[in-house]
C-alpha cells in the first residue's frame, strides 16, 4: 500500500512538472533571463506549488502521526552554515548552465530524451563526487590533520 | 523531501530498507510524461538550448551543490519554504540569485 501510494505521489509530481514546463530547460532558462527573453510564467508554478504545499502541510500536521509511519520525519537542523549557502550557490550555477534541476530532470527521464539521460548521469556523478569529498574531509578532521 | 533527497537515498551504499518507496516515487515521476502523452497525445516539450559538454558540466555542478546544500528546487524551494524553514528560505534565495546571475553571464557576457 505504501509503495502504491508512493508511486502515485511520484506520478502526480511528474505530471505537474511535465505540464508546467519545469522539465523544459529552454523555458527554465528564459524564466531566469530577465535581461533577455524573459518568460516569467514559471513564477506561478513555484508560487502555486508553495501555496498548495503550505496549506497541505497545515492539514497534514493536524494529525498526530502520518498514515503509514509511526512519526513525522522532518529536518531538525536550523543552522545557516557555509555548507548550505555555498551548496545552494553552486547548485544555482549548475542550474543556470544546464537549465535542468533534479526535480525537473527525473520526471523528464520518461520522455526518453538522450539529453536528460546525460544530465542525470552527470548529476549522479556529482552527488557521488561530493559525498567522496565530504567523507574525505570528515576523515581528515577525525585524524586531526586539518 | 524533494527530488534530491529521493535520488540521493537511492544512491546510498548501505542497504537502505526504505529504498522501496524511493524507487516507487521515482518510477511514478518517470511515468509522468507518459501519462501526459496518454492523456493529451503529446509528449511534454523538452527543448535543450545547451551543448552536451555544458549539460555534463552543469549536471555535475548541480550534483555537488545539492549534496552540500541538502536540497534543490523541490526540497528547499517547495517543501522547505512551505514549512517556513529558515534554512530553506535562505537556500532558495541563494540558488535563485545564483541561477539568475549564471544565466546572465552565459547569455549576455559570454554572448553565447
gemmi code that builds the backbone of each chain (N, CA, C; Angstrom):
import gemmi

chains = {
    "A": [
        ("UNK", (0.836, -1.216, 0.000), (0.000, 0.000, 0.000), (0.866, 1.258, 0.000)),
        ("UNK", (1.938, 1.190, 0.825), (2.854, 2.312, 0.896), (3.529, 2.553, -0.458)),
        ("UNK", (3.887, 1.436, -1.130), (4.559, 1.548, -2.424), (3.620, 2.122, -3.478)),
        ("UNK", (2.369, 1.669, -3.458), (1.391, 2.166, -4.444), (1.165, 3.663, -4.226)),
        ("UNK", (1.017, 4.051, -2.958), (0.829, 5.476, -2.654), (2.024, 6.282, -3.133)),
        ("UNK", (3.246, 5.754, -2.860), (4.461, 6.458, -3.281), (4.481, 6.629, -4.791)),
        ("UNK", (4.111, 5.554, -5.502), (4.103, 5.626, -6.965), (3.193, 6.764, -7.434)),
        ("UNK", (1.996, 6.848, -6.845), (1.060, 7.876, -7.301), (1.497, 9.288, -6.899)),
        ("UNK", (2.192, 9.393, -5.760), (2.750, 10.700, -5.379), (3.759, 11.136, -6.444)),
        ("UNK", (4.639, 10.199, -6.841), (5.615, 10.499, -7.883), (4.939, 10.836, -9.199)),
        ("UNK", (3.887, 10.091, -9.512), (3.169, 10.295, -10.779), (2.553, 11.697, -10.834)),
        ("UNK", (1.908, 12.101, -9.735), (1.290, 13.433, -9.696), (2.365, 14.504, -9.862)),
        ("UNK", (3.498, 14.322, -9.153), (4.619, 15.260, -9.272), (5.108, 15.308, -10.722)),
        ("UNK", (5.277, 14.116, -11.315), (5.789, 14.030, -12.683), (4.858, 14.677, -13.694)),
        ("UNK", (3.557, 14.506, -13.514), (2.585, 15.129, -14.418), (2.643, 16.653, -14.258)),
        ("UNK", (2.691, 17.101, -13.000), (2.758, 18.543, -12.732), (3.988, 19.175, -13.356)),
        ("UNK", (5.139, 18.520, -13.174), (6.396, 19.028, -13.736), (6.300, 19.065, -15.264)),
        ("UNK", (5.718, 18.014, -15.847), (5.616, 17.924, -17.307), (4.726, 19.025, -17.874)),
        ("UNK", (3.547, 19.209, -17.269), (2.591, 20.180, -17.800), (3.107, 21.604, -17.599)),
        ("UNK", (3.773, 21.856, -16.460), (4.152, 23.227, -16.110), (5.326, 23.746, -16.929)),
        ("UNK", (6.125, 22.847, -17.497), (7.290, 23.296, -18.252), (8.566, 23.335, -17.425)),
        ("UNK", (8.491, 22.891, -16.153), (9.680, 22.876, -15.302), (10.726, 21.871, -15.795)),
        ("UNK", (10.293, 20.931, -16.651), (11.227, 19.932, -17.188), (11.848, 20.406, -18.495)),
        ("UNK", (11.464, 21.601, -18.950), (11.936, 22.121, -20.237), (13.026, 23.180, -20.028)),
        ("UNK", (14.305, 22.822, -20.265), (15.399, 23.756, -19.986), (15.241, 25.107, -20.691)),
        ("UNK", (14.718, 25.116, -21.918), (14.577, 26.387, -22.635), (13.652, 27.326, -21.856)),
        ("UNK", (12.557, 26.780, -21.331), (11.599, 27.595, -20.579), (12.201, 28.053, -19.253)),
        ("UNK", (12.898, 27.136, -18.578), (13.510, 27.459, -17.284), (14.554, 28.563, -17.456)),
        ("UNK", (15.408, 28.430, -18.495), (16.459, 29.429, -18.707), (15.858, 30.779, -19.075)),
        ("UNK", (14.745, 30.763, -19.821), (14.081, 32.025, -20.156), (13.476, 32.683, -18.917)),
        ("UNK", (13.035, 31.851, -17.964), (12.499, 32.402, -16.724), (13.555, 33.233, -16.002)),
        ("UNK", (14.815, 32.750, -16.061), (15.900, 33.447, -15.358), (16.526, 34.558, -16.191)),
        ("UNK", (16.199, 34.610, -17.476), (16.850, 35.581, -18.370), (16.061, 36.890, -18.388)),
        ("UNK", (16.070, 37.581, -17.240), (15.282, 38.799, -17.098), (15.758, 39.876, -18.082)),
        ("UNK", (17.079, 39.891, -18.338), (17.650, 40.900, -19.224), (17.477, 40.542, -20.697)),
        ("UNK", (16.947, 39.349, -20.982), (16.826, 38.926, -22.381), (15.410, 38.470, -22.698)),
        ("UNK", (15.292, 37.184, -23.077), (13.985, 36.633, -23.470), (13.225, 36.160, -22.246)),
        ("UNK", (12.832, 37.108, -21.388), (12.230, 36.760, -20.093), (10.823, 36.176, -20.255)),
        ("UNK", (10.622, 35.023, -19.598), (9.315, 34.377, -19.573), (8.964, 34.138, -18.105)),
        ("UNK", (8.215, 35.072, -17.478), (8.000, 34.990, -16.031), (6.989, 33.920, -15.598)),
        ("UNK", (6.443, 33.152, -16.539), (5.300, 32.292, -16.189), (5.621, 31.251, -15.118)),
        ("UNK", (6.893, 30.832, -15.021), (7.190, 29.760, -14.052), (7.059, 30.226, -12.607)),
        ("UNK", (7.005, 31.545, -12.378), (6.821, 32.017, -11.005), (5.480, 31.499, -10.451)),
        ("UNK", (4.509, 31.315, -11.355), (3.217, 30.800, -10.908), (3.301, 29.315, -10.558)),
        ("UNK", (4.226, 28.610, -11.207), (4.412, 27.186, -10.891), (4.982, 27.047, -9.486)),
        ("UNK", (6.062, 27.784, -9.232), (6.685, 27.695, -7.913), (5.766, 28.294, -6.851)),
        ("UNK", (5.182, 29.458, -7.149), (4.267, 30.095, -6.200), (3.076, 29.193, -5.904)),
        ("UNK", (2.528, 28.612, -6.952), (1.374, 27.714, -6.782), (1.738, 26.494, -5.968)),
        ("UNK", (2.932, 25.936, -6.261), (3.364, 24.733, -5.544), (3.561, 25.029, -4.059)),
        ("UNK", (4.181, 26.185, -3.757), (4.408, 26.553, -2.360), (3.074, 26.786, -1.654)),
        ("UNK", (2.138, 27.466, -2.321), (0.841, 27.758, -1.705), (0.089, 26.467, -1.384)),
        ("UNK", (0.074, 25.552, -2.352), (-0.635, 24.277, -2.136), (0.047, 23.471, -1.026)),
        ("UNK", (1.407, 23.426, -1.068), (2.138, 22.661, -0.058), (1.968, 23.278, 1.327)),
        ("UNK", (1.916, 24.623, 1.385), (1.735, 25.313, 2.668), (0.415, 24.891, 3.317)),
        ("UNK", (-0.652, 24.926, 2.520), (-1.974, 24.526, 3.039), (-1.971, 23.030, 3.365)),
        ("UNK", (-1.339, 22.238, 2.459), (-1.277, 20.790, 2.666), (-0.589, 20.422, 3.969)),
        ("UNK", (0.552, 21.090, 4.238), (1.286, 20.803, 5.477), (0.432, 21.130, 6.703)),
        ("UNK", (-0.306, 22.265, 6.641), (-1.164, 22.646, 7.784), (-2.173, 21.534, 8.062)),
        ("UNK", (-2.745, 20.984, 6.991), (-3.761, 19.932, 7.161), (-3.097, 18.650, 7.684)),
        ("UNK", (-1.945, 18.293, 7.072), (-1.263, 17.053, 7.458), (-0.839, 17.110, 8.930)),
        ("UNK", (-0.318, 18.274, 9.353), (0.208, 18.364, 10.721), (-0.897, 18.498, 11.767)),
        ("UNK", (-2.151, 18.510, 11.326), (-3.257, 18.416, 12.287), (-3.306, 17.011, 12.877)),
        ("UNK", (-2.750, 16.037, 12.132), (-2.700, 14.657, 12.617), (-1.541, 14.515, 13.601)),
        ("UNK", (-1.697, 13.552, 14.535), (-0.599, 13.309, 15.481), (0.505, 12.501, 14.794)),
        ("UNK", (0.123, 11.558, 13.950), (1.094, 10.720, 13.240), (0.669, 10.578, 11.786)),
        ("UNK", (1.634, 10.282, 10.894), (1.271, 10.029, 9.494), (0.491, 8.713, 9.367)),
        ("UNK", (-0.090, 8.499, 8.192), (-0.905, 7.301, 7.975), (-0.043, 6.044, 7.929)),
        ("UNK", (1.138, 6.135, 7.274), (1.946, 4.927, 7.025), (3.202, 4.844, 7.889)),
        ("UNK", (3.322, 5.686, 8.901), (4.540, 5.643, 9.707), (4.211, 6.014, 11.154)),
        ("UNK", (5.164, 5.718, 12.051), (4.922, 5.968, 13.476), (5.068, 7.447, 13.825)),
        ("UNK", (5.850, 8.168, 13.023), (6.046, 9.582, 13.316), (6.475, 10.348, 12.083)),
        ("UNK", (6.290, 11.676, 12.124), (6.750, 12.507, 11.013), (8.269, 12.597, 11.038)),
        ("UNK", (8.896, 12.538, 9.850), (10.344, 12.703, 9.766), (10.631, 14.041, 9.108)),
        ("UNK", (11.031, 15.010, 9.912), (11.282, 16.353, 9.394), (12.702, 16.774, 9.732)),
        ("UNK", (13.298, 17.629, 8.878), (14.647, 18.096, 9.176), (14.659, 18.838, 10.515)),
        ("UNK", (15.720, 18.608, 11.304), (15.804, 19.253, 12.612), (16.900, 20.314, 12.647)),
        ("UNK", (17.789, 20.283, 11.625), (18.878, 21.257, 11.557), (18.312, 22.650, 11.258)),
        ("UNK", (18.679, 23.647, 12.041), (18.193, 25.003, 11.766), (19.350, 25.966, 11.519)),
        ("UNK", (20.585, 25.432, 11.428), (21.753, 26.300, 11.292), (21.933, 26.798, 9.863)),
        ("UNK", (22.203, 28.078, 9.728), (22.524, 28.644, 8.415), (24.034, 28.583, 8.258)),
        ("UNK", (24.559, 27.443, 7.786), (26.011, 27.296, 7.720), (26.545, 27.522, 6.306)),
        ("UNK", (27.856, 27.540, 6.217), (28.533, 27.770, 4.939), (28.137, 26.696, 3.935)),
        ("UNK", (28.024, 25.459, 4.446), (27.698, 24.334, 3.573), (26.376, 24.548, 2.842)),
        ("UNK", (25.376, 25.022, 3.568), (24.059, 25.273, 2.975), (24.142, 26.376, 1.931)),
        ("UNK", (24.785, 27.467, 2.296), (24.790, 28.639, 1.421), (25.705, 28.411, 0.209)),
        ("UNK", (26.907, 27.864, 0.443), (27.807, 27.591, -0.675), (27.203, 26.526, -1.592)),
        ("UNK", (26.621, 25.482, -1.001), (25.997, 24.423, -1.802), (24.879, 24.976, -2.672)),
        ("UNK", (24.059, 25.857, -2.106), (22.954, 26.443, -2.866), (23.483, 27.293, -4.011)),
        ("UNK", (24.554, 28.065, -3.742), (25.139, 28.903, -4.789), (25.688, 28.035, -5.918)),
        ("UNK", (26.376, 26.938, -5.547), (26.931, 26.027, -6.556), (25.799, 25.392, -7.366)),
        ("UNK", (24.752, 24.963, -6.681), (23.595, 24.391, -7.385), (23.046, 25.392, -8.399)),
        ("UNK", (22.937, 26.657, -7.987), (22.401, 27.682, -8.881), (23.247, 27.844, -10.135)),
        ("UNK", (24.575, 27.786, -9.961), (25.470, 27.904, -11.121), (25.217, 26.753, -12.099)),
        ("UNK", (25.102, 25.534, -11.560), (24.839, 24.365, -12.410), (23.484, 24.444, -13.094)),
        ("UNK", (22.491, 24.944, -12.361), (21.140, 25.068, -12.910), (21.140, 26.104, -14.033)),
        ("UNK", (21.889, 27.192, -13.814), (21.967, 28.247, -14.824), (22.689, 27.801, -16.084)),
        ("UNK", (23.671, 26.900, -15.918), (24.403, 26.386, -17.081), (23.542, 25.409, -17.876)),
        ("UNK", (22.865, 24.491, -17.159), (22.195, 23.375, -17.837), (20.699, 23.608, -18.081)),
        ("UNK", (20.050, 24.367, -17.221), (18.601, 24.542, -17.345), (17.794, 23.421, -16.723)),
        ("UNK", (18.493, 22.382, -16.261), (17.802, 21.277, -15.582), (18.056, 21.352, -14.083)),
        ("UNK", (17.020, 21.106, -13.268), (17.223, 20.869, -11.851), (16.786, 19.425, -11.590)),
        ("UNK", (17.176, 18.844, -10.444), (16.844, 17.416, -10.232), (15.341, 17.124, -10.341)),
        ("UNK", (14.508, 17.991, -9.773), (13.062, 17.756, -9.798), (12.471, 17.868, -11.192)),
        ("UNK", (13.147, 18.596, -12.076), (12.683, 18.671, -13.456), (13.199, 17.507, -14.282)),
        ("UNK", (14.477, 17.140, -14.031), (15.132, 16.143, -14.877), (14.640, 14.718, -14.602)),
        ("UNK", (14.370, 14.385, -13.325), (13.968, 12.998, -13.044), (12.664, 12.624, -13.758)),
        ("UNK", (11.598, 13.437, -13.658), (10.403, 13.105, -14.446), (10.690, 13.112, -15.951)),
        ("UNK", (11.555, 14.035, -16.394), (11.846, 14.160, -17.828), (12.503, 12.908, -18.400)),
        ("UNK", (13.069, 12.058, -17.512), (13.624, 10.782, -17.993), (12.573, 9.995, -18.767)),
        ("UNK", (11.314, 10.162, -18.373), (10.214, 9.434, -19.020), (10.028, 9.770, -20.482)),
        ("UNK", (10.571, 10.917, -20.918), (10.449, 11.264, -22.337), (11.433, 10.469, -23.184)),
        ("UNK", (12.425, 9.841, -22.517), (13.405, 9.042, -23.243), (14.437, 9.860, -23.987)),
        ("UNK", (14.470, 11.160, -23.715), (15.418, 12.025, -24.437), (16.845, 11.814, -23.929)),
        ("UNK", (17.780, 11.715, -24.850), (19.173, 11.422, -24.512), (19.787, 12.550, -23.674)),
        ("UNK", (19.374, 13.822, -23.936), (19.942, 14.948, -23.176), (19.627, 14.814, -21.687)),
        ("UNK", (18.407, 14.323, -21.395), (18.002, 14.162, -19.995), (18.862, 13.086, -19.332)),
        ("UNK", (19.091, 12.021, -20.070), (19.897, 10.905, -19.562), (21.322, 11.377, -19.261)),
        ("UNK", (21.868, 12.179, -20.173), (23.225, 12.712, -19.985), (23.277, 13.578, -18.725)),
        ("UNK", (22.263, 14.459, -18.584), (22.246, 15.336, -17.408), (22.150, 14.521, -16.120)),
        ("UNK", (21.250, 13.535, -16.091), (21.038, 12.761, -14.861), (22.285, 11.938, -14.517)),
        ("UNK", (22.968, 11.408, -15.536), (24.207, 10.665, -15.284), (25.252, 11.591, -14.656)),
        ("UNK", (25.376, 12.821, -15.206), (26.332, 13.787, -14.648), (25.917, 14.205, -13.243)),
        ("UNK", (24.609, 14.350, -13.031), (24.071, 14.710, -11.708), (24.465, 13.667, -10.664)),
        ("UNK", (24.280, 12.394, -11.025), (24.619, 11.291, -10.109), (26.120, 11.287, -9.836)),
        ("UNK", (26.924, 11.512, -10.887), (28.379, 11.579, -10.702), (28.738, 12.704, -9.739)),
        ("UNK", (28.067, 13.851, -9.867), (28.320, 14.988, -8.984), (27.956, 14.687, -7.537)),
        ("UNK", (26.818, 14.014, -7.343), (26.388, 13.649, -5.978), (27.424, 12.720, -5.342)),
        ("UNK", (27.876, 11.723, -6.110), (28.847, 10.758, -5.570), (30.195, 11.433, -5.312)),
        ("UNK", (30.602, 12.350, -6.210), (31.871, 13.063, -6.024), (31.816, 13.916, -4.758)),
        ("UNK", (30.689, 14.618, -4.555), (30.555, 15.466, -3.366), (30.581, 14.616, -2.099)),
        ("UNK", (29.941, 13.448, -2.151), (29.973, 12.543, -0.999), (31.394, 12.124, -0.677)),
        ("UNK", (32.166, 11.816, -1.740), (33.563, 11.439, -1.553), (34.337, 12.566, -0.887)),
        ("UNK", (34.107, 13.809, -1.374), (34.788, 14.981, -0.810), (34.433, 15.160, 0.661)),
        ("UNK", (33.123, 15.000, 0.967), (32.667, 15.185, 2.349), (33.282, 14.100, 3.241)),
        ("UNK", (33.302, 12.857, 2.757), (33.857, 11.747, 3.540), (35.357, 11.967, 3.761)),
        ("UNK", (36.045, 12.428, 2.720), (37.488, 12.687, 2.802), (37.763, 13.789, 3.832)),
        ("UNK", (36.986, 14.881, 3.728), (37.144, 15.982, 4.681), (36.873, 15.532, 6.102)),
        ("UNK", (35.818, 14.707, 6.271), (35.467, 14.209, 7.603), (36.565, 13.339, 8.175)),
        ("UNK", (37.175, 12.480, 7.308), (38.228, 11.585, 7.768), (39.448, 12.393, 8.196)),
        ("UNK", (39.742, 13.457, 7.420), (40.882, 14.306, 7.763), (40.665, 14.991, 9.108)),
        ("UNK", (39.419, 15.439, 9.324), (39.108, 16.097, 10.591), (39.291, 15.124, 11.760)),
        ("UNK", (38.835, 13.867, 11.545), (38.906, 12.872, 12.618), (40.356, 12.520, 12.947)),
        ("UNK", (41.205, 12.516, 11.906), (42.598, 12.144, 12.136), (43.396, 13.320, 12.705)),
        ("UNK", (42.763, 14.472, 12.866), (43.404, 15.617, 13.496), (44.206, 16.480, 12.533)),
        ("UNK", (44.304, 16.058, 11.278), (45.046, 16.850, 10.288), (44.076, 17.774, 9.569)),
        ("UNK", (44.044, 19.031, 9.956), (43.079, 19.933, 9.329), (43.737, 20.817, 8.297)),
    ],
    "B": [
        ("UNK", (10.887, 16.401, 1.828), (11.953, 15.881, 0.965), (11.602, 16.095, -0.504)),
        ("UNK", (12.635, 16.451, -1.269), (12.407, 16.690, -2.690), (13.124, 15.686, -3.559)),
        ("UNK", (13.280, 16.041, -4.825), (13.877, 15.121, -5.793), (15.302, 14.721, -5.406)),
        ("UNK", (16.072, 15.680, -4.864), (17.448, 15.377, -4.465), (17.476, 14.301, -3.381)),
        ("UNK", (16.663, 14.485, -2.344), (16.656, 13.531, -1.234), (16.230, 12.146, -1.680)),
        ("UNK", (15.268, 12.092, -2.588), (14.774, 10.802, -3.073), (15.854, 10.093, -3.882)),
        ("UNK", (16.509, 10.840, -4.784), (17.563, 10.257, -5.613), (18.792, 9.904, -4.769)),
        ("UNK", (19.206, 10.825, -3.882), (20.412, 10.609, -3.085), (20.256, 9.370, -2.201)),
        ("UNK", (19.052, 9.155, -1.656), (18.818, 7.984, -0.814), (18.993, 6.694, -1.588)),
        ("UNK", (18.615, 6.728, -2.866), (18.750, 5.529, -3.716), (20.204, 5.221, -4.015)),
        ("UNK", (21.067, 6.257, -3.935), (22.479, 6.075, -4.283), (23.301, 5.659, -3.064)),
        ("UNK", (22.622, 5.404, -1.949), (23.343, 5.060, -0.731), (23.971, 3.685, -0.836)),
        ("UNK", (25.168, 3.561, -0.273), (25.862, 2.283, -0.360), (25.310, 1.275, 0.645)),
        ("UNK", (24.875, 1.785, 1.791), (24.305, 0.866, 2.777), (22.945, 0.375, 2.281)),
        ("UNK", (22.634, -0.914, 2.511), (21.367, -1.449, 2.025), (20.190, -0.821, 2.790)),
        ("UNK", (19.692, 0.268, 2.240), (18.634, 1.003, 2.921), (17.302, 0.254, 2.840)),
        ("UNK", (16.678, 0.084, 3.984), (15.400, -0.632, 3.976), (14.293, 0.208, 3.367)),
        ("UNK", (14.515, 1.530, 3.274), (13.430, 2.366, 2.752), (13.652, 2.754, 1.294)),
        ("UNK", (14.458, 1.943, 0.567), (14.668, 2.282, -0.836), (13.442, 1.926, -1.680)),
        ("UNK", (12.551, 1.094, -1.171), (11.361, 0.690, -1.918), (10.489, 1.868, -2.304)),
        ("UNK", (10.140, 2.704, -1.335), (9.249, 3.825, -1.645), (9.949, 4.867, -2.507)),
        ("UNK", (11.287, 4.994, -2.333), (12.019, 5.940, -3.183), (11.929, 5.514, -4.645)),
        ("UNK", (12.142, 4.214, -4.865), (12.075, 3.675, -6.216), (10.665, 3.845, -6.788)),
        ("UNK", (9.660, 3.623, -5.925), (8.261, 3.757, -6.367), (7.969, 5.202, -6.772)),
        ("UNK", (8.445, 6.164, -5.981), (8.226, 7.578, -6.330), (8.939, 7.916, -7.635)),
        ("UNK", (10.186, 7.433, -7.766), (10.964, 7.706, -8.974), (10.248, 7.138, -10.210)),
        ("UNK", (9.756, 5.906, -10.100), (9.019, 5.310, -11.220), (7.773, 6.135, -11.530)),
        ("UNK", (7.105, 6.609, -10.478), (5.929, 7.459, -10.666), (6.277, 8.727, -11.415)),
        ("UNK", (7.397, 9.362, -10.997), (7.840, 10.599, -11.654), (8.089, 10.354, -13.143)),
        ("UNK", (8.815, 9.246, -13.433), (9.163, 8.938, -14.823), (7.914, 8.641, -15.639)),
        ("UNK", (6.874, 8.106, -14.966), (5.615, 7.834, -15.668), (4.867, 9.117, -15.998)),
        ("UNK", (5.235, 10.227, -15.325), (4.522, 11.494, -15.522), (4.401, 11.911, -16.977)),
        ("UNK", (5.538, 12.042, -17.698), (5.450, 12.445, -19.101), (4.644, 11.450, -19.948)),
        ("UNK", (4.730, 10.157, -19.583), (3.981, 9.150, -20.351), (2.478, 9.289, -20.105)),
        ("UNK", (2.112, 9.644, -18.868), (0.695, 9.888, -18.566), (0.193, 11.092, -19.351)),
        ("UNK", (1.041, 12.127, -19.432), (0.669, 13.319, -20.213), (0.492, 12.949, -21.685)),
        ("UNK", (1.402, 12.093, -22.180), (1.303, 11.619, -23.564), (-0.010, 10.860, -23.776)),
        ("UNK", (-0.351, 10.000, -22.813), (-1.569, 9.193, -22.936), (-2.816, 10.066, -22.924)),
        ("UNK", (-2.814, 11.127, -22.101), (-3.995, 11.980, -21.957), (-4.108, 12.960, -23.128)),
        ("UNK", (-2.989, 13.632, -23.459), (-3.061, 14.723, -24.430), (-2.629, 14.303, -25.827)),
        ("UNK", (-1.993, 13.138, -25.937), (-1.497, 12.701, -27.239), (-0.172, 13.317, -27.605)),
        ("UNK", (0.401, 14.137, -26.679), (1.687, 14.765, -26.973), (2.650, 14.603, -25.808)),
        ("UNK", (3.903, 14.290, -26.129), (4.941, 14.224, -25.116), (5.235, 15.653, -24.647)),
        ("UNK", (5.476, 15.856, -23.340), (5.829, 17.212, -22.882), (7.035, 17.746, -23.636)),
        ("UNK", (7.002, 19.039, -23.931), (8.043, 19.676, -24.725), (9.350, 19.778, -23.935)),
        ("UNK", (10.439, 19.268, -24.494), (11.759, 19.423, -23.884), (12.675, 20.038, -24.935)),
        ("UNK", (13.040, 21.304, -24.744), (13.973, 21.951, -25.672), (15.260, 22.225, -24.901)),
        ("UNK", (16.367, 21.740, -25.444), (17.640, 21.877, -24.737), (18.572, 22.795, -25.528)),
        ("UNK", (18.595, 24.094, -25.161), (19.454, 25.027, -25.892), (20.878, 25.032, -25.343)),
        ("UNK", (21.333, 23.849, -24.886), (22.622, 23.744, -24.202), (23.415, 22.618, -24.867)),
        ("UNK", (24.722, 22.835, -25.077), (25.544, 21.806, -25.714), (25.755, 20.635, -24.753)),
        ("UNK", (26.097, 19.475, -25.321), (26.294, 18.285, -24.485), (27.395, 18.476, -23.435)),
        ("UNK", (28.557, 19.036, -23.791), (29.568, 19.253, -22.735), (29.050, 20.128, -21.595)),
        ("UNK", (28.266, 21.160, -21.936), (27.724, 22.044, -20.899), (26.668, 21.325, -20.048)),
        ("UNK", (25.943, 20.385, -20.649), (24.981, 19.575, -19.885), (25.712, 18.736, -18.853)),
        ("UNK", (26.841, 18.154, -19.276), (27.631, 17.310, -18.372), (28.204, 18.166, -17.238)),
        ("UNK", (28.801, 19.310, -17.615), (29.380, 20.201, -16.608), (28.282, 20.690, -15.652)),
        ("UNK", (27.170, 21.149, -16.219), (26.064, 21.654, -15.398), (25.512, 20.583, -14.469)),
        ("UNK", (25.311, 19.386, -14.996), (24.776, 18.288, -14.189), (25.691, 17.935, -13.030)),
        ("UNK", (26.989, 17.897, -13.315), (27.973, 17.566, -12.283), (27.971, 18.636, -11.186)),
        ("UNK", (27.929, 19.904, -11.609), (27.914, 21.008, -10.635), (26.626, 20.971, -9.808)),
        ("UNK", (25.495, 20.694, -10.453), (24.229, 20.590, -9.710), (24.337, 19.482, -8.659)),
        ("UNK", (24.924, 18.346, -9.043), (25.063, 17.219, -8.114), (25.880, 17.590, -6.887)),
        ("UNK", (26.986, 18.308, -7.108), (27.822, 18.748, -5.978), (27.040, 19.732, -5.104)),
        ("UNK", (26.424, 20.722, -5.743), (25.712, 21.759, -4.987), (24.585, 21.200, -4.134)),
        ("UNK", (23.734, 20.358, -4.718), (22.571, 19.871, -3.956), (22.984, 18.912, -2.843)),
        ("UNK", (24.154, 18.273, -2.991), (24.620, 17.392, -1.920), (25.069, 18.227, -0.723)),
        ("UNK", (25.804, 19.307, -0.991), (26.246, 20.184, 0.106), (25.068, 20.929, 0.729)),
        ("UNK", (24.123, 21.379, -0.098), (23.027, 22.192, 0.445), (21.870, 21.332, 0.942)),
        ("UNK", (21.947, 20.014, 0.719), (20.899, 19.068, 1.160), (19.536, 19.352, 0.548)),
        ("UNK", (19.494, 19.842, -0.679), (18.179, 20.016, -1.293), (18.216, 20.894, -2.522)),
        ("UNK", (17.145, 20.802, -3.315), (17.092, 21.567, -4.558), (15.791, 22.365, -4.616)),
        ("UNK", (15.302, 22.575, -5.835), (14.105, 23.389, -6.024), (12.881, 22.771, -5.353)),
        ("UNK", (12.768, 21.436, -5.423), (11.596, 20.797, -4.815), (11.749, 20.666, -3.301)),
        ("UNK", (12.958, 20.278, -2.846), (13.158, 20.070, -1.408), (13.170, 21.362, -0.609)),
        ("UNK", (14.071, 22.293, -0.990), (14.137, 23.579, -0.298), (13.054, 24.530, -0.820)),
        ("UNK", (12.984, 24.631, -2.160), (12.144, 25.652, -2.788), (10.664, 25.466, -2.555)),
        ("UNK", (10.198, 24.221, -2.562), (8.763, 23.992, -2.362), (8.483, 23.463, -0.951)),
        ("UNK", (9.037, 22.297, -0.616), (8.713, 21.691, 0.687), (9.200, 22.558, 1.843)),
        ("UNK", (10.479, 22.987, 1.768), (11.064, 23.742, 2.868), (10.423, 25.105, 3.049)),
        ("UNK", (10.264, 25.835, 1.942), (9.651, 27.163, 2.027), (8.216, 27.039, 2.544)),
        ("UNK", (7.498, 26.005, 2.113), (6.107, 25.822, 2.546), (6.032, 25.500, 4.043)),
        ("UNK", (7.105, 24.913, 4.584), (7.138, 24.659, 6.036), (7.694, 25.874, 6.780)),
        ("UNK", (8.027, 26.934, 6.030), (8.626, 28.150, 6.572), (9.955, 27.861, 7.260)),
        ("UNK", (10.712, 26.895, 6.716), (12.042, 26.589, 7.244), (13.013, 27.716, 6.887)),
        ("UNK", (13.718, 28.217, 7.906), (14.645, 29.324, 7.705), (15.756, 28.913, 6.738)),
        ("UNK", (16.294, 27.693, 6.949), (17.360, 27.188, 6.077), (16.902, 27.156, 4.617)),
        ("UNK", (15.688, 26.652, 4.397), (15.205, 26.511, 3.024), (14.937, 27.852, 2.366)),
        ("UNK", (14.443, 28.810, 3.145), (14.166, 30.137, 2.577), (15.485, 30.778, 2.137)),
        ("UNK", (16.519, 30.650, 2.979), (17.834, 31.194, 2.624), (18.396, 30.449, 1.414)),
        ("UNK", (18.335, 29.101, 1.438), (18.869, 28.300, 0.331), (18.185, 28.684, -0.981)),
        ("UNK", (16.859, 28.832, -0.944), (16.103, 29.148, -2.159), (16.497, 30.519, -2.698)),
        ("UNK", (16.609, 31.499, -1.795), (17.018, 32.838, -2.240), (18.404, 32.773, -2.886)),
        ("UNK", (19.328, 32.033, -2.265), (20.696, 31.955, -2.780), (20.718, 31.277, -4.149)),
        ("UNK", (20.035, 30.128, -4.297), (20.164, 29.452, -5.600), (19.391, 30.169, -6.708)),
        ("UNK", (18.309, 30.857, -6.372), (17.598, 31.613, -7.415), (18.486, 32.754, -7.934)),
        ("UNK", (19.151, 33.449, -7.011), (20.035, 34.551, -7.416), (21.224, 33.994, -8.210)),
        ("UNK", (21.827, 32.896, -7.703), (22.990, 32.312, -8.392), (22.609, 31.845, -9.793)),
        ("UNK", (21.430, 31.260, -9.946), (20.988, 30.802, -11.268), (20.795, 31.997, -12.195)),
        ("UNK", (20.137, 33.041, -11.691), (19.899, 34.232, -12.493), (21.205, 34.868, -12.961)),
        ("UNK", (22.175, 34.980, -12.036), (23.467, 35.573, -12.391), (24.198, 34.707, -13.418)),
        ("UNK", (24.107, 33.381, -13.252), (24.775, 32.471, -14.192), (24.168, 32.598, -15.592)),
        ("UNK", (22.838, 32.629, -15.651), (22.176, 32.766, -16.959), (22.584, 34.095, -17.599)),
        ("UNK", (22.652, 35.150, -16.774), (23.068, 36.456, -17.305), (24.487, 36.373, -17.853)),
        ("UNK", (25.386, 35.755, -17.077), (26.785, 35.642, -17.503), (26.896, 34.842, -18.795)),
        ("UNK", (26.206, 33.703, -18.849), (26.318, 32.825, -20.024), (25.717, 33.498, -21.258)),
        ("UNK", (24.560, 34.137, -21.092), (23.851, 34.640, -22.270), (24.276, 36.047, -22.695)),
        ("UNK", (24.659, 36.870, -21.738), (24.892, 38.277, -22.083), (26.349, 38.701, -21.978)),
        ("UNK", (27.139, 38.022, -21.128), (28.551, 38.410, -21.022), (29.401, 37.599, -21.995)),
        ("UNK", (29.125, 36.261, -22.027), (29.839, 35.427, -22.998), (29.262, 35.611, -24.410)),
        ("UNK", (28.017, 36.069, -24.425), (27.353, 36.256, -25.703), (27.052, 34.955, -26.420)),
        ("UNK", (26.835, 33.896, -25.642), (26.546, 32.588, -26.229), (25.143, 32.539, -26.819)),
    ],
}
model = gemmi.Model(1)
for chain_id, residues in chains.items():
    chain = gemmi.Chain(chain_id)
    for i, (resn, *xyz) in enumerate(residues, 1):
        res = gemmi.Residue()
        res.name, res.seqid = resn, gemmi.SeqId(i, " ")
        for name, pos in zip(("N", "CA", "C"), xyz):
            atom = gemmi.Atom()
            atom.name, atom.element = name, gemmi.Element(name[0])
            atom.pos, atom.b_iso = gemmi.Position(*pos), 0.0
            res.add_atom(atom)
        chain.add_residue(res)
    model.add_chain(chain)
structure = gemmi.Structure()
structure.add_model(model)
structure.setup_entities()
